C-alpha cells in the first residue's frame, strides 16, 4: 500500500508537534486558507507539507457520505522533504471528503499541498512537477504558497474527491455478453420494435408515392426511429446487456 511505503522510514519521528512557549503565543492572529477541490484517482491520496515545521498541528476529515472511511496521519517533522510538518489523508474509497488542517506558525513558511501517487503520468493535465518521495512514489505539488505572518494560527481547508476505479468502469464501445436468457429477451424485443419501425417506414414510403404522405408523417417516422434507438439502449441496461 502506498502509505506503508511512504511512511516506512518515519519510525521514531514525532507524531505531535512540540508545545510553543505559552507567553509568546498568548495572543495570535487567525488566518483561514481555502484551496479548491482536488480530484484523486482510485488508490492515490493527498499530502500537505509545511516548511519549516510548525506547532500544534491538527487535522480533521468530514466525509460527505457518512459510510465513507479514511486514514489520517500527522507527522510533526518530516526531514525527507523540505524538512517540514506533514499531514496525509487517505480516502477509503470513492467519494467526497472535507479536509481541515490547523497549526501555529512562529514565522514565514511555505505550504505545499498535492497528490501522492505511483502513477504521476495520470495527472499531466495538472501541470505539476513530480517530486520523488520514495521508490516508485511521487508527490505532485498542486498548490504552493508562501506566507510571511509571524505568530499566527492557520486553518487550511480543501475538498478531496476520490474517483471510482477506472478498471471496472464501463466503456461505451466494447461488449460484454450477459446470460443467454437476457440476450434472447433483448433480441426478441429488438426484432419486435424493428418490425414496427420497418412497417411505419414502408407504409409512409408507399403513401408518399401515392401522394398520400406528408412532411408531418415523415417527421413522425424519424422521431419513431430515434425513440427506438433510445428504448433499445435503455433495454440493454435493464436486461444486463453491458457495453464494457
ROSE-4610 file (N, C-alpha, C; in Angstrom, 1 decimal, always signed):
// ROSE-4610
residu = [X/X/X/X/X/X/X/X/X/X/X/X/X/X/X/X/X/X/X/X/X/X/X/X/X/X/X/X/X/X/X/X/X/X/X/X/X/X/X/X/X/X/X/X/X/X/X/X/X/X/X/X/X/X/X/X/X/X/X/X/X/X/X/X/X/X/X/X/X/X/X/X/X/X/X/X/X/X/X/X/X/X/X/X/X/X/X/X/X/X/X/X/X/X/X/X/X/X/X/X/X/X/X/X/X/X/X/X/X/X/X/X/X/X/X/X/X/X/X/X/X/X/X/X/X/X/X/X/X/X/X/X/X/X/X/X/X/X/X/X/X/X/X/X/X/X/X/X/X/X/X/X/X/X/X/X/X/X/X/X/X/X/X/X/X/X/X/X/X/X/X/X/X/X/X/X/X/X/X/X/X/X/X/X/X/X/X/X/X/X/X/X/X/X/X/X/X/X/X/X/X/X/X/X/X/X/X/X/X/X/X/X/X/X/X/X/X/X/X/X/X/X/X/X/X/X/X/X/X/X/X/X/X/X/X/X/X/X/X/X/X/X/X/X/X/X/X/X/X/X/X/X/X/X/X/X/X/X/X/X/X/X/X/X/X/X/X/X/X/X/X/X/X/X/X/X/X/X/X/X/X/X/X/X/X/X/X/X/X/X/X/X/X/X/X/X/X/X/X/X/X/X/X/X/X/X/X/X/X/X/X/X/X/X/X/X/X/X/X/X/X/X/X/X/X/X/X/X/X/X/X/X/X/X/X/X/X/X/X/X/X/X/X/X/X/X/X/X/X/X/X/X/X/X/X/X/X/X/X/X/X/X/X/X/X/X/X/X/X/X/X/X/X/X/X/X/X/X/X/X/X/X/X/X/X/X/X/X/X/X/X/X/X/X/X/X/X/X/X/X/X/X/X/X/X/X/X/X/X/X/X/X/X/X/X/X/X/X/X/X/X/X/X/X/X/X/X/X/X/X/X/X/X/X/X/X/X/X/X/X/X/X/X/X/X/X/X/X/X/X/X/X/X/X/X/X/X/X/X/X/X/X/X/X/X/X/X/X/X/X/X/X/X/X/X/X/X/X/X/X/X/X/X/X/X/X/X/X/X/X/X/X/X/X/X/X/X/X/X/X/X/X/X/X/X/X/X/X/X/X/X/X/X/X/X/X/X/X/X/X/X/X/X/X/X/X/X/X/X/X/X/X/X/X/X/X/X/X/X/X/X/X/X/X/X/X/X/X/X/X/X/X/X/X/X/X/X/X/X/X/X/X/X/X/X/X/X/X/X/X/X/X/X/X/X/X/X/X/X/X/X/X/X/X/X/X/X/X/X/X/X/X/X/X/X/X/X/X/X/X/X/X/X/X/X/X/X/X/X/X/X/X/X/X/X/X/X/X/X/X/X/X/X/X/X/X/X/X/X/X/X/X/X/X/X/X/X/X/X/X/X/X/X/X/X/X/X/X/X/X/X/X/X/X/X/X/X/X/X/X/X/X/X/X/X/X/X/X/X/X/X/X/X/X/X/X/X/X/X/X/X/X/X/X/X/X/X/X/X/X/X/X/X/X/X/X/X/X/X/X/X/X/X/X/X/X/X/X/X/X/X/X/X/X/X/X/X/X/X/X/X/X/X/X/X/X/X/X/X/X/X/X]
num = [1/1/1/2/2/2/3/3/3/4/4/4/5/5/5/6/6/6/7/7/7/8/8/8/9/9/9/10/10/10/11/11/11/12/12/12/13/13/13/14/14/14/15/15/15/16/16/16/17/17/17/18/18/18/19/19/19/20/20/20/21/21/21/22/22/22/23/23/23/24/24/24/25/25/25/26/26/26/27/27/27/28/28/28/29/29/29/30/30/30/31/31/31/32/32/32/33/33/33/34/34/34/35/35/35/36/36/36/37/37/37/38/38/38/39/39/39/40/40/40/41/41/41/42/42/42/43/43/43/44/44/44/45/45/45/46/46/46/47/47/47/48/48/48/49/49/49/50/50/50/51/51/51/52/52/52/53/53/53/54/54/54/55/55/55/56/56/56/57/57/57/58/58/58/59/59/59/60/60/60/61/61/61/62/62/62/63/63/63/64/64/64/65/65/65/66/66/66/67/67/67/68/68/68/69/69/69/70/70/70/71/71/71/72/72/72/73/73/73/74/74/74/75/75/75/76/76/76/77/77/77/78/78/78/79/79/79/80/80/80/81/81/81/82/82/82/83/83/83/84/84/84/85/85/85/86/86/86/87/87/87/88/88/88/89/89/89/90/90/90/91/91/91/92/92/92/93/93/93/94/94/94/95/95/95/96/96/96/97/97/97/98/98/98/99/99/99/100/100/100/101/101/101/102/102/102/103/103/103/104/104/104/105/105/105/106/106/106/107/107/107/108/108/108/109/109/109/110/110/110/111/111/111/112/112/112/113/113/113/114/114/114/115/115/115/116/116/116/117/117/117/118/118/118/119/119/119/120/120/120/121/121/121/122/122/122/123/123/123/124/124/124/125/125/125/126/126/126/127/127/127/128/128/128/129/129/129/130/130/130/131/131/131/132/132/132/133/133/133/134/134/134/135/135/135/136/136/136/137/137/137/138/138/138/139/139/139/140/140/140/141/141/141/142/142/142/143/143/143/144/144/144/145/145/145/146/146/146/147/147/147/148/148/148/149/149/149/150/150/150/151/151/151/152/152/152/153/153/153/154/154/154/155/155/155/156/156/156/157/157/157/158/158/158/159/159/159/160/160/160/161/161/161/162/162/162/163/163/163/164/164/164/165/165/165/166/166/166/167/167/167/168/168/168/169/169/169/170/170/170/171/171/171/172/172/172/173/173/173/174/174/174/175/175/175/176/176/176/177/177/177/178/178/178/179/179/179/180/180/180/181/181/181/182/182/182/183/183/183/184/184/184/185/185/185/186/186/186/187/187/187/188/188/188/189/189/189/190/190/190/191/191/191/192/192/192/193/193/193/194/194/194/195/195/195/196/196/196/197/197/197/198/198/198/199/199/199/200/200/200/201/201/201/202/202/202/203/203/203/204/204/204/205/205/205/206/206/206/207/207/207/208/208/208/209/209/209/210/210/210/211/211/211/212/212/212/213/213/213/214/214/214/215/215/215/216/216/216/217/217/217/218/218/218/219/219/219/220/220/220/221/221/221/222/222/222/223/223/223/224/224/224/225/225/225/226/226/226/227/227/227/228/228/228/229/229/229/230/230/230/231/231/231/232/232/232/233/233/233/234/234/234/235/235/235/236/236/236/237/237/237/238/238/238/239/239/239/240/240/240/241/241/241/242/242/242/243/243/243/244/244/244]
x = [+0.9/+0.0/+0.9/+0.5/+1.3/+1.7/+0.8/+1.1/+2.1/+2.1/+3.1/+4.5/+4.6/+5.9/+6.3/+5.4/+5.7/+6.2/+5.6/+5.9/+6.8/+7.3/+8.1/+9.4/+9.9/+11.1/+10.9/+9.6/+9.3/+9.2/+9.6/+9.6/+10.5/+10.0/+10.7/+10.5/+9.9/+9.6/+8.4/+8.4/+7.3/+6.1/+5.0/+3.7/+2.8/+3.3/+2.6/+3.6/+3.3/+4.3/+4.6/+5.7/+6.1/+5.3/+5.2/+4.3/+5.1/+4.6/+5.3/+5.3/+6.1/+6.2/+4.8/+4.2/+2.8/+2.8/+3.8/+3.8/+3.9/+4.7/+4.9/+3.6/+2.8/+1.6/+0.4/+0.4/-0.8/-1.8/-1.4/-2.3/-1.9/-2.8/-2.5/-3.5/-3.0/-3.9/-4.4/-5.6/-6.1/-6.3/-5.8/-5.9/-6.5/-7.5/-8.1/-7.6/-7.3/-6.8/-7.7/-8.3/-9.2/-8.7/-8.4/-8.0/-9.1/-9.1/-10.1/-10.0/-11.0/-11.1/-10.0/-9.5/-8.6/-9.2/-9.1/-9.7/-8.6/-8.8/-7.8/-8.3/-7.3/-7.6/-7.7/-8.3/-8.5/-7.2/-7.0/-5.8/-4.8/-4.9/-4.0/-4.5/-3.7/-4.1/-3.5/-3.8/-3.3/-2.3/-1.4/-0.4/-0.3/-0.1/+0.1/+1.5/+2.4/+3.7/+3.8/+4.3/+4.5/+6.0/+6.7/+8.2/+8.5/+9.2/+9.8/+8.6/+8.9/+7.9/+7.2/+5.9/+5.0/+4.6/+3.9/+3.4/+2.0/+1.7/+0.3/-0.5/+0.1/-0.6/-1.7/-2.9/-4.0/-4.8/-5.5/-6.3/-7.6/-8.6/-9.9/-10.4/-11.2/-11.8/-13.2/-14.1/-15.5/-16.0/-16.3/-16.8/-18.2/-18.5/-19.9/-20.9/-20.3/-21.1/-20.7/-21.7/-21.4/-20.8/-21.0/-20.4/-19.0/-18.5/-17.1/-16.1/-14.9/-13.9/-12.6/-11.6/-10.4/-9.3/-8.1/-6.9/-6.3/-5.9/-5.3/-4.0/-2.9/-1.6/-1.0/-0.5/+0.2/+1.6/+2.6/+4.0/+4.5/+5.0/+5.4/+6.7/+7.6/+8.8/+9.1/+9.2/+9.4/+10.6/+11.9/+13.1/+13.3/+12.7/+12.9/+12.5/+11.6/+11.2/+10.9/+11.7/+11.6/+11.8/+12.1/+12.2/+10.9/+9.8/+8.5/+7.7/+6.5/+5.4/+4.5/+3.9/+3.2/+1.9/+0.9/-0.4/-0.7/-1.1/-1.5/-2.9/-3.8/-5.2/-5.4/-5.8/-6.1/-7.5/-8.2/-9.7/-9.8/-10.9/-11.1/-11.9/-12.3/-13.0/-13.5/-14.2/-14.7/-15.7/-15.6/-16.5/-15.8/-16.5/-16.1/-15.8/-14.6/-14.2/-13.8/-14.1/-13.6/-12.5/-11.3/-10.1/-9.8/-9.6/-9.3/-8.0/-7.0/-5.8/-5.5/-5.1/-4.8/-3.4/-2.7/-1.4/-1.1/+0.0/+0.5/+1.9/+2.2/+3.5/+4.1/+5.4/+6.2/+6.6/+6.8/+7.3/+6.9/+7.6/+7.3/+7.4/+6.6/+6.7/+6.2/+6.5/+6.0/+5.1/+3.9/+3.0/+2.8/+2.9/+2.7/+1.6/+0.6/-0.5/-0.7/-0.8/-1.0/-1.3/-0.9/-1.3/-0.1/-0.2/+0.8/+0.3/+1.2/+0.7/+1.9/+1.6/+2.6/+2.5/+1.6/+1.4/+1.2/+2.2/+2.0/+1.6/+1.9/+1.5/+0.0/-0.8/-2.2/-2.7/-1.8/-2.2/-1.5/-1.1/-0.4/-1.2/-2.5/-3.4/-3.2/-2.6/-2.4/-1.1/-0.3/+1.0/+1.8/+1.8/+2.7/+3.9/+5.1/+6.3/+6.4/+6.5/+6.6/+7.8/+7.7/+8.8/+8.9/+10.0/+10.2/+10.2/+9.4/+9.4/+10.1/+9.9/+10.4/+10.5/+10.9/+11.0/+9.6/+9.4/+8.1/+7.0/+7.2/+6.2/+6.5/+5.5/+5.7/+4.7/+5.2/+4.3/+4.2/+2.9/+2.6/+2.1/+3.0/+2.5/+1.6/+0.3/-0.7/-0.8/-0.7/-0.7/+0.6/+1.3/+2.4/+2.3/+2.3/+2.1/+3.1/+3.5/+4.4/+3.7/+3.9/+3.2/+4.2/+4.0/+5.0/+4.6/+3.4/+3.0/+3.7/+4.0/+4.6/+3.6/+3.8/+2.9/+1.4/+1.1/-0.2/-0.8/-2.1/-2.8/-3.4/-3.2/-3.8/-4.7/-5.7/-6.7/-6.8/-6.4/-6.4/-7.5/-8.3/-9.4/-9.4/-9.8/-9.9/-10.9/-11.5/-12.3/-11.5/-11.6/-10.9/-11.9/-11.8/-12.8/-12.0/-12.3/-11.7/-12.6/-12.1/-12.9/-12.9/-13.9/-14.0/-12.8/-12.7/-11.7/-12.0/-11.1/-11.3/-11.2/-10.6/-10.5/-11.9/-12.8/-14.1/-15.2/-14.8/-15.7/-16.1/-17.3/-17.8/-17.4/-17.0/-16.8/-18.0/-18.2/-19.4/-19.3/-18.1/-17.9/-17.3/-17.4/-17.0/-18.1/-18.2/-19.4/-19.1/-19.9/-19.7/-21.1/-21.0/-22.2/-22.8/-24.1/-24.7/-25.2/-26.1/-26.7/-27.4/-27.5/-28.2/-29.7/-30.3/-31.7/-31.9/-31.0/-31.1/-30.8/-29.9/-29.6/-30.8/-31.4/-32.6/-33.7/-34.0/-35.1/-34.9/-33.6/-33.3/-33.4/-33.0/-33.1/-34.5/-35.4/-36.8/-37.4/-37.1/-37.7/-37.1/-35.9/-35.3/-35.9/-36.2/-36.9/-38.3/-39.0/-40.3/-40.4/-39.5/-39.6/-39.0/-38.1/-37.6/-38.7/-39.6/-40.7/-41.6/-41.9/-42.8/-42.2/-40.9/-40.2/-40.3/-40.0/-40.0/-41.4/-42.4/-43.8/-44.1/-43.8/-44.1/-43.3/-42.1/-41.2/-41.8/-42.1/-42.6/-44.0/-44.9/-46.2/-46.1/-45.2/-45.1/-44.5/-43.6/-42.9/-44.0/-44.8/-45.7/-46.9/-47.3/-48.3/-47.7/-46.4/-45.8/-45.7/-45.5/-45.5/-46.9/-47.9/-49.3/-49.8/-48.9/-49.2/-50.2/-50.1/-51.0/-50.1/-48.8/-48.0/-47.8/-47.2/-47.0/-45.7/-45.2/-44.0/-44.1/-45.3/-45.5/-45.4/-45.9/-45.8/-44.4/-43.6/-42.2/-41.4/-41.8/-41.2/-41.6/-42.8/-43.2/-42.4/-42.1/-41.3/-39.9/-39.3/-38.0/-37.9/-38.9/-39.0/-39.1/-39.9/-40.1/-38.8/-38.0/-36.7/-35.7/-35.7/-34.9/-35.3/-36.7/-37.2/-36.8/-36.8/-36.5/-35.0/-34.1/-32.7/-32.6/-33.3/-33.2/-33.8/-34.9/-35.6/-34.7/-34.0/-33.1/-31.9/-31.4/-30.3/-30.7/-31.8/-32.3/-32.6/-33.1/-33.4/-32.1/-31.0/-29.8/-29.3/-29.5/-29.1/-30.0/-31.3/-32.3/-32.1/-31.8/-31.6/-30.2/-29.3/-27.9/-27.0/-27.5/-26.6/-25.7/-24.4/-23.5/-22.5/-22.2/-21.1/-20.0/-18.9/-17.8/-16.5]
y = [-1.2/+0.0/+1.2/+2.3/+3.5/+4.1/+4.2/+4.8/+4.1/+2.7/+1.9/+2.2/+2.3/+2.6/+4.1/+5.0/+6.4/+6.7/+6.0/+6.3/+5.3/+4.3/+3.3/+3.8/+4.9/+5.5/+6.5/+6.6/+7.6/+7.1/+5.9/+5.3/+6.1/+6.5/+7.3/+8.8/+9.3/+10.7/+11.1/+12.3/+12.8/+12.8/+12.4/+12.4/+13.6/+14.3/+15.5/+16.6/+17.8/+18.9/+19.3/+19.9/+20.3/+21.6/+21.8/+22.9/+24.2/+25.2/+26.5/+27.2/+28.2/+28.9/+29.6/+29.4/+29.9/+31.5/+32.1/+33.6/+34.2/+33.5/+34.0/+34.0/+32.9/+32.7/+33.0/+33.9/+34.2/+34.9/+35.7/+36.4/+36.2/+35.5/+35.1/+35.6/+36.0/+36.3/+34.9/+34.9/+33.7/+33.9/+33.0/+33.1/+31.8/+31.9/+30.8/+30.7/+29.5/+29.2/+28.2/+28.5/+27.5/+27.3/+26.1/+25.7/+25.0/+25.1/+24.4/+22.9/+22.2/+20.7/+20.0/+18.9/+18.1/+16.8/+16.3/+15.1/+14.0/+12.9/+11.8/+10.6/+9.9/+8.6/+7.6/+6.5/+5.5/+5.0/+4.9/+4.4/+5.5/+6.7/+7.8/+8.6/+9.5/+10.3/+11.7/+12.5/+13.9/+14.0/+15.0/+15.3/+16.8/+17.3/+18.7/+18.9/+19.6/+19.8/+21.3/+21.6/+22.9/+23.0/+23.9/+24.0/+25.5/+25.7/+24.7/+24.2/+23.2/+22.6/+23.6/+23.4/+24.3/+23.7/+24.4/+24.0/+23.5/+22.7/+22.3/+21.9/+21.1/+20.7/+19.7/+19.9/+19.0/+18.9/+17.9/+17.7/+16.9/+17.2/+16.6/+16.3/+15.2/+14.9/+14.6/+15.2/+15.0/+14.5/+13.2/+12.6/+13.1/+13.4/+13.8/+12.7/+11.4/+10.2/+9.6/+9.5/+9.0/+7.6/+6.8/+5.5/+5.4/+6.6/+6.6/+6.5/+5.9/+5.7/+6.4/+6.6/+7.3/+7.0/+7.3/+7.2/+8.6/+9.0/+10.4/+10.2/+10.8/+10.7/+12.1/+12.4/+13.7/+13.4/+14.0/+13.9/+15.3/+15.5/+16.9/+17.3/+16.4/+16.7/+15.6/+16.0/+15.1/+15.6/+15.2/+15.8/+15.3/+14.2/+13.7/+14.7/+15.6/+16.5/+17.9/+18.9/+20.2/+20.5/+19.4/+19.5/+20.1/+19.4/+20.0/+19.3/+19.9/+19.2/+18.6/+17.4/+16.7/+16.2/+16.3/+15.7/+14.9/+13.6/+12.7/+12.2/+12.4/+11.9/+10.9/+9.7/+8.6/+8.3/+8.6/+8.2/+6.7/+6.2/+4.8/+4.3/+5.1/+4.7/+5.9/+5.7/+6.8/+7.6/+9.0/+9.8/+11.2/+12.1/+13.4/+13.6/+14.2/+14.4/+15.8/+16.4/+17.7/+17.6/+18.1/+18.1/+19.4/+19.4/+20.6/+20.4/+21.3/+21.2/+22.6/+22.5/+23.7/+23.6/+24.7/+24.8/+26.2/+26.3/+27.6/+27.8/+29.0/+29.3/+30.4/+30.2/+31.3/+32.4/+32.0/+32.9/+32.5/+33.1/+32.7/+31.2/+30.7/+29.3/+29.1/+28.0/+27.6/+26.4/+26.4/+25.3/+24.7/+23.4/+22.6/+21.6/+21.6/+20.6/+20.0/+18.6/+18.0/+16.5/+15.7/+14.3/+13.4/+12.3/+11.3/+10.1/+9.7/+8.6/+7.8/+6.6/+5.8/+6.0/+6.8/+7.0/+8.5/+9.3/+10.7/+11.1/+10.2/+10.5/+10.6/+10.1/+10.2/+11.6/+12.5/+13.8/+14.9/+14.6/+15.5/+16.8/+16.7/+17.9/+18.9/+18.5/+19.5/+20.3/+19.9/+20.7/+20.8/+19.8/+19.8/+19.0/+19.4/+18.7/+17.7/+16.4/+15.3/+15.3/+15.1/+15.0/+13.6/+12.9/+11.6/+11.6/+10.8/+10.7/+9.4/+8.4/+7.1/+6.3/+5.1/+4.3/+4.1/+4.7/+4.5/+5.3/+6.2/+7.1/+8.5/+9.3/+10.6/+11.6/+12.8/+13.9/+14.9/+15.3/+16.3/+17.6/+18.6/+19.8/+20.7/+20.5/+21.2/+22.6/+22.9/+24.3/+24.5/+25.6/+26.0/+27.5/+27.8/+29.2/+29.5/+30.8/+31.3/+32.3/+32.2/+33.0/+33.7/+35.0/+35.7/+36.2/+35.9/+36.4/+35.7/+36.5/+35.9/+35.6/+34.6/+34.2/+34.2/+33.3/+33.3/+31.8/+31.7/+30.4/+30.3/+29.2/+29.0/+27.8/+28.0/+26.9/+26.7/+25.5/+25.1/+24.2/+24.4/+23.5/+23.2/+22.0/+21.7/+20.5/+20.4/+19.2/+18.2/+17.0/+15.9/+15.0/+14.7/+13.9/+12.7/+11.5/+10.3/+9.7/+9.5/+9.0/+7.5/+6.8/+5.4/+4.7/+3.4/+2.6/+2.5/+3.1/+3.1/+1.7/+0.7/-0.6/-1.3/-0.9/-1.5/-0.6/+0.5/+1.5/+1.0/+1.0/+0.5/+1.5/+1.0/+1.8/+1.6/+2.7/+2.7/+1.8/+1.4/+0.8/-0.6/-1.3/-2.7/-3.5/-4.8/-5.5/-6.7/-6.8/-7.9/-8.7/-10.0/-10.8/-11.1/-10.9/-11.3/-12.8/-13.2/-14.5/-14.7/-16.0/-16.3/-15.9/-15.9/-15.6/-14.1/-13.2/-11.8/-11.4/-12.1/-11.9/-12.2/-13.4/-13.8/-12.8/-12.4/-11.5/-10.2/-9.7/-8.4/-8.5/-9.6/-9.8/-9.9/-10.6/-10.7/-9.3/-8.5/-7.2/-6.3/-6.4/-5.6/-5.9/-7.2/-7.6/-7.0/-7.0/-6.5/-5.0/-4.2/-2.8/-2.5/-3.3/-3.1/-3.4/-4.4/-4.7/-3.5/-2.9/-1.7/-0.6/-0.3/+0.7/+0.5/-0.8/-1.1/-0.9/-1.3/-1.2/+0.3/+1.1/+2.6/+3.2/+2.8/+3.4/+3.0/+1.7/+1.2/+1.9/+1.9/+2.5/+3.9/+4.7/+6.1/+6.3/+5.4/+5.5/+5.3/+4.2/+3.9/+5.0/+5.5/+6.5/+7.8/+8.0/+9.2/+9.0/+7.8/+7.5/+7.8/+7.5/+7.7/+9.1/+9.9/+11.3/+11.4/+10.4/+10.4/+10.8/+10.8/+11.1/+12.5/+12.9/+14.3/+14.5/+15.7/+16.0/+15.7/+15.9/+15.6/+14.1/+13.4/+11.9/+11.4/+12.0/+11.7/+12.1/+13.2/+13.7/+12.7/+12.2/+11.3/+10.0/+9.5/+8.3/+8.5/+9.7/+10.0/+10.0/+10.6/+10.6/+9.2/+8.3/+7.0/+6.2/+6.4/+5.8/+6.2/+7.5/+8.0/+7.4/+7.3/+6.7/+5.3/+4.6/+3.1/+2.9/+3.8/+3.7/+3.9/+4.9/+5.2/+4.0/+3.5/+2.4/+1.1/+0.9/-0.3/-0.1/+1.1/+1.4/+1.2/+1.7/+1.5/+0.1/-0.6/-2.1/-2.9/-2.5/-3.1/-3.1/-1.9/-1.7/-2.5/-2.5/-3.2/-4.7/-5.2/-6.7/-7.2/-6.3/-6.7/-6.9/-6.3/-6.4/-5.2/-5.4/-4.3/-4.1/-2.8/-2.4/-2.0/-2.9/-2.7/-2.6]
z = [+0.0/+0.0/+0.0/-0.7/-0.8/+0.5/+1.5/+2.7/+3.5/+3.4/+4.1/+3.6/+2.3/+1.7/+2.0/+2.0/+2.2/+3.6/+4.6/+6.0/+6.6/+5.8/+6.3/+7.0/+6.5/+7.0/+8.2/+8.6/+9.6/+11.0/+11.2/+12.5/+13.4/+14.6/+15.5/+15.4/+14.4/+14.2/+15.1/+15.5/+16.4/+15.6/+16.2/+15.6/+16.1/+17.0/+17.5/+17.7/+17.4/+17.4/+18.8/+19.0/+20.4/+20.7/+22.0/+22.5/+22.5/+21.9/+21.9/+23.3/+23.4/+24.7/+24.9/+26.1/+26.3/+26.3/+26.7/+26.8/+25.4/+24.5/+23.2/+22.3/+22.5/+21.7/+22.5/+23.4/+24.2/+23.4/+22.4/+21.5/+20.1/+19.3/+18.0/+17.0/+15.8/+14.7/+14.2/+13.5/+12.9/+11.4/+10.6/+9.1/+8.6/+7.7/+7.1/+5.6/+5.2/+3.8/+3.2/+2.1/+1.4/+0.0/-0.3/-1.7/-2.4/-3.7/-4.5/-4.4/-4.8/-4.6/-5.5/-4.9/-5.7/-6.0/-7.2/-7.7/-7.8/-7.1/-7.0/-7.8/-8.4/-9.0/-7.9/-8.1/-7.1/-6.6/-5.3/-4.7/-4.3/-4.8/-4.5/-3.3/-2.8/-1.6/-1.6/-0.6/-0.6/+0.5/+0.4/+1.4/+1.5/+2.7/+3.0/+3.7/+3.1/+3.7/+4.1/+5.3/+5.8/+6.3/+5.6/+5.9/+6.3/+7.3/+8.3/+9.2/+10.0/+10.9/+11.7/+11.9/+12.7/+14.0/+14.8/+16.1/+16.1/+17.1/+17.3/+16.1/+15.2/+14.0/+14.3/+13.8/+14.0/+12.6/+12.5/+11.2/+11.5/+10.6/+10.8/+9.4/+9.2/+7.9/+8.1/+7.2/+7.3/+5.9/+5.9/+4.6/+4.3/+3.1/+2.8/+2.9/+2.6/+2.8/+4.2/+5.1/+6.4/+6.4/+5.4/+5.3/+4.8/+4.3/+3.8/+5.0/+4.7/+5.6/+5.1/+6.0/+5.6/+6.6/+6.3/+7.2/+7.2/+8.4/+8.6/+9.4/+8.9/+9.6/+9.7/+10.9/+11.1/+11.6/+10.9/+11.3/+11.6/+12.8/+13.2/+12.4/+12.2/+11.5/+10.5/+9.2/+8.1/+7.3/+7.8/+7.2/+5.7/+5.3/+3.9/+2.8/+3.1/+2.1/+2.7/+2.4/+2.8/+4.3/+5.0/+6.5/+7.0/+6.9/+7.1/+8.1/+8.4/+9.1/+8.0/+8.3/+7.2/+7.7/+6.8/+7.0/+5.8/+6.0/+4.9/+5.1/+4.1/+4.2/+3.1/+3.5/+2.5/+2.5/+1.4/+1.3/+1.3/+1.9/+2.0/+0.8/-0.1/-1.3/-2.1/-3.2/-4.0/-3.2/-3.3/-2.6/-2.4/-1.6/-1.4/+0.1/+0.4/+1.8/+2.0/+3.2/+3.5/+4.5/+4.1/+4.9/+5.5/+6.9/+7.6/+8.4/+8.3/+9.0/+9.7/+11.0/+11.8/+12.3/+12.5/+13.0/+13.4/+14.2/+14.6/+14.0/+13.4/+12.9/+13.6/+13.9/+14.5/+13.5/+12.3/+11.3/+9.9/+8.9/+7.5/+7.2/+6.3/+5.9/+4.5/+4.0/+2.6/+2.8/+2.1/+2.2/+0.8/+0.8/-0.5/-0.2/-1.1/-1.0/-2.3/-2.3/-3.6/-3.4/-4.5/-4.6/-4.5/-3.7/-3.7/-4.5/-5.4/-6.4/-6.9/-7.4/-8.0/-9.6/-10.1/-11.5/-11.8/-11.7/-11.9/-13.3/-14.3/-15.7/-15.8/-14.9/-14.9/-14.6/-14.2/-13.8/-14.6/-15.9/-16.7/-16.9/-16.8/-17.0/-15.9/-14.8/-13.7/-13.8/-14.7/-15.0/-13.7/-12.9/-11.6/-11.9/-11.3/-11.5/-10.4/-10.7/-9.7/-8.9/-7.6/-6.7/-6.1/-6.3/-5.7/-4.2/-3.5/-2.1/-1.6/-2.4/-2.1/-3.4/-3.4/-4.6/-5.2/-6.4/-7.1/-6.5/-5.6/-5.0/-5.3/-5.8/-6.3/-5.6/-5.4/-4.8/-5.9/-6.2/-7.2/-6.4/-6.3/-5.5/-6.4/-6.2/-7.0/-6.5/-5.2/-4.7/-3.9/-4.2/-3.4/-3.1/-1.8/-1.3/-0.2/-0.2/+0.8/+1.7/+3.0/+4.0/+4.9/+5.2/+5.9/+7.3/+7.7/+9.0/+10.2/+11.3/+12.4/+13.5/+14.3/+15.4/+15.0/+14.1/+13.5/+13.6/+13.9/+13.8/+12.4/+11.8/+10.4/+10.4/+9.6/+9.3/+7.8/+7.4/+6.0/+5.7/+4.6/+4.2/+2.7/+2.4/+1.0/+0.9/-0.3/-0.6/-1.4/-1.0/-1.7/-2.3/-3.6/-4.3/-4.9/-4.4/-5.0/-6.0/-7.2/-8.3/-8.2/-9.0/-8.9/-9.6/-9.5/-10.1/-11.6/-12.4/-13.9/-14.5/-13.7/-14.3/-14.4/-13.5/-13.6/-14.2/-14.7/-15.3/-16.7/-17.1/-18.4/-19.5/-20.6/-21.8/-22.7/-23.5/-24.3/-25.6/-25.9/-27.2/-27.2/-26.1/-26.0/-25.4/-25.8/-25.5/-24.5/-23.5/-22.5/-22.6/-22.9/-23.0/-21.7/-21.5/-20.2/-20.4/-19.5/-19.6/-20.9/-21.4/-22.6/-22.6/-21.4/-21.4/-21.6/-21.0/-21.2/-22.7/-23.3/-24.7/-25.6/-25.3/-26.1/-26.0/-24.7/-24.5/-25.2/-25.1/-25.8/-27.3/-27.9/-29.3/-29.8/-29.0/-29.4/-29.3/-28.3/-28.2/-29.3/-29.6/-30.7/-32.0/-32.3/-33.6/-33.6/-32.5/-32.4/-32.8/-32.1/-32.3/-33.7/-34.2/-35.6/-36.6/-36.3/-37.2/-37.3/-36.2/-36.1/-36.9/-36.8/-37.5/-39.0/-39.4/-40.8/-41.4/-40.7/-41.2/-41.4/-40.3/-40.4/-41.6/-41.8/-42.8/-44.2/-44.4/-45.7/-46.0/-45.0/-45.2/-45.6/-44.9/-45.3/-46.7/-47.0/-48.3/-49.5/-49.3/-50.4/-50.5/-49.3/-49.3/-49.9/-49.7/-50.3/-51.8/-52.3/-53.7/-54.3/-53.5/-54.0/-53.7/-53.2/-52.9/-51.7/-50.9/-49.7/-48.4/-48.6/-47.4/-47.2/-46.2/-45.8/-45.1/-45.0/-44.3/-42.8/-42.2/-40.8/-40.6/-41.5/-41.4/-41.4/-42.3/-42.3/-41.0/-40.5/-39.3/-38.1/-38.1/-37.1/-37.2/-38.5/-38.7/-38.1/-38.4/-37.9/-36.4/-35.8/-34.3/-33.8/-34.5/-34.0/-34.1/-35.1/-35.2/-34.1/-33.8/-32.7/-31.3/-31.1/-29.9/-29.8/-30.9/-31.0/-30.5/-31.0/-30.5/-29.0/-28.5/-27.1/-26.2/-26.7/-26.0/-26.0/-27.1/-27.2/-26.3/-26.2/-25.3/-23.8/-23.4/-22.1/-21.7/-22.7/-22.5/-22.3/-23.0/-22.8/-21.3/-20.7/-19.3/-18.4/-18.7/-17.9/-17.9/-19.0/-19.2/-18.9/-18.6/-18.3/-19.5/-20.7/-21.8/-21.7/-21.3/-20.9/-22.1/-22.3/-23.2/-22.3/-22.2/-21.3/-22.0]
